[in-house]
């Protein structure tokens, strides 16, 4: 069981965090800071981990100690829940646009092609392809080509990265149990 509970008390804060790394995205949050609770709800939901947090801090001064100590306590609980770390993937990465398949079309497109054509293909049409896609899939897509000297390769990497991100976004998540992946309950 990859679960842990940590109680951390200082002169500035009293924080209890319980985490289940193999949860379903449930969260019970009481940080005293509504926006932080909202962000931690996102962490639990989209990280598919269960998170229970109760924090009391010197909010009359400001939120600094409470936010920092919640980060410390959650980090301690995470390390304890991971145990000897056997079997974990170890590496993770994500590049997350705000809306993805939430029904709000949007395209952030930043590709500086090194030439205007690849064979007979006008590379400006790449933007038109993705604009058409986002408008009719009701999706938000961010496309950034970070580097490249060959327009053929630039275009190819854009489509490959899009394919990987699309695959990841539409893949069924066995841990989601058929629920909608949103803290709102709908997309």
C-alpha positions, 0 to 999 in steps of 0.5 A: 500500500503506497499510503502515508500520513504526516503530521508536522507542527511548528510555531507557525503551522500545524499540518496533517497530510494523508496521501494514497498514491494509488487513489482515485483523485479524491480530495478533502482539503482545508488549508485556509487558503481557498485558491490553494485548496483548488490547486491541490484539488487539481493535483489530486484529481489529475494525479489520480491520488487521494489527498487529505489535508488539514492545515492551521497556519498564521494566515493573519500574517500572510499565507507564506508559512502555510503554503510553504509548510504544506509543500514540505509536509506533502513532500514528506508524505510523498517520500514516505508513500514511495517507500523503497521506490521499487517498480516506479517509472521514475520519470514523468513529464507533462505539458498541459494547455488549460483546456485540451478537450474541455469544449473550448477551442483554442490554438496556441501555435508557435512554429518558425519554419526555416523555409516556406515549402516542403516539396510542393507543400506550403508549410503555412497550411500546417497552421490551417490544419490545426486551426480546423482541428481545434475548432471542430474537435472543441479542443485547445492545442498548444504547438511549440517547435522549440528548435530545428533547421529543416522545415521537413523535420520541423513539420514532422516533429510537430505532427509526431508530438501532436499525435503523442499528446492526442494519444495520451489525452484520449487514452482511457484511464483505468484508474478513472473508473469512468468519471469525467476528468474534471473537478467541475464534473463535466467537460 
